[in-house]
Amino acid sequence: MKEWETKVCWNNVCLPKARAFSWLAGNRRILSGDCLRKMGFVGPFRCVLCEKAEEDVDHLLLNCEFAQEAWLFGLQRLNWKGPMAGNLCDWLDSWLVSGKPSTFATVWKILPSIVLWELWKERNRRVFEGKAENRQRFLIRLERAISELVSNAASHVNLAKVPFTQFDASFLLSWPLVKFRPVNGHLRANL
Ligand SMILES: [Zn+2]
């Protein structure tokens, strides 16, 4: 198993379909333009997110300006700043492993899978339904998806038992949609 697969795909918080998709994408087994071309399909396969480039895995899910905005949206809210690799595998490989379990670590862990999954869903909405979310609405959708997962994770026994740190509290100010509920007698902070 490749290192990024362990870091990104195997956790019990993110949606199974999102984790499965990130595995397929990292292994270049999704039906993006480049893969379809290899299978003998004739394009054109333009990126429907920007309409400016040919669609391939790295462009669609990482280098496209639409994708970049999605990644930066999540990363900036985690106070992370740094160069992003141009290749999806390298990018996922470079994903740092967070230390102790915490609310922050939970968001950090699920972010790659959920960004990839939401980008793919948006791509498919445009290709198959002819509908498009504008960037702002897409980012709201992404924030909701992440917040919902983290809120649900609060009921997960491992997260419910870890101390809620000051750091968690401050970074969660950037995630107003994340709600914690008292679970199994563990009263959580409602932010
Ligand atoms: Zn694009």
Boltz pocket constraint, residues with backbone or C-beta under 6 A from the ligand:
constraints:
  - pocket:
      binder: B
      contacts: [[A, 47], [A, 48], [A, 49], [A, 50], [A, 51], [A, 52], [A, 53], [A, 59], [A, 60], [A, 64], [A, 65], [A, 66]]
      max_distance: 6.0
